[in-house]
Amino acid sequence: MTRSLPRLRALPLLLALPLAACTWDVPETCDDLPEPPDVGACFGNPGLDYPGYGTAELSVTGTVTSVTTAPVPDACDVRFFHLAGSTEDAVVLVVADADGVETTVGLTAPDLVAPVVVGDTVSLDLAYTFGEFGPDEGHVVLADGAGIERVVIGVAGSLADLATPADVVLEQGGMVCTQHDECGTWSAFDFTVSAEGDVGSVPYGQEAAVGPWRVVHAGDELQAINTGGVCPDWFVAHVAAAFVRE
């Protein structure tokens, strides 16, 4: 099975997480860890000159002028997708602000349907930072005209840095497996999610309804403390999720 982890990049300060004290019932290999579902996003507009590194950020309020399910267009050039195939079947929105400037946004998550229609007023919070010496971080937050968040998609190096809806608390769930590689040790985890008084577990690579949200677990892998020193270009620090209001 081909996996995307661990990621190989230089990381002067290694990210770390302690292994659970009792791990005898946790598989000592992650070979059978399921491939996370396609979750990702992209954005772009004519005023955003992104060179492919550094940080890109946009905050937009406007009117939806187009909603399609289609391959991601070239205009949506700031991208964070788990799999390249995600770009072939995305929900693509075009939003025009008060000056007529159009922002293109692409959203990918399992069974995602268009959360808005042409003519709706929406707001967008968009950001991406290329992890040249660390994990990528990015998010797309789509809210309707009343300010209610409809879709949040994010990727980061830790739960603390992952974008979530305002009414959601995301915590580390149970350990799924531990992998001992030649460069170090890393583990995969489930999510524990709280939203509007409801609490639920979201298994690794799966989805579950918690409160008003469908939560898609698209990966949570972190290396253990004091590992990776023998391989300076090695680290494991990746969390990704989608939150879709049902």
Salt bridges, closest charged atoms under 4 A:
GLU28 OE1 - HIS180 NE2 2.60
GLU35 OE2 - HIS82 NE2 2.83
ASP125 OD1 - HIS139 NE2 3.34
ASP136 OD1 - ARG7 NH2 3.79
ASP136 OD1 - ARG9 NH1 3.14
ASP144 OD2 - ARG150 NH1 3.70
GLU207 OE1 - ARG214 NH1 3.24
GLU221 OE1 - HIS238 ND1 2.57
GLU246 OE2 - ARG214 NE 3.61
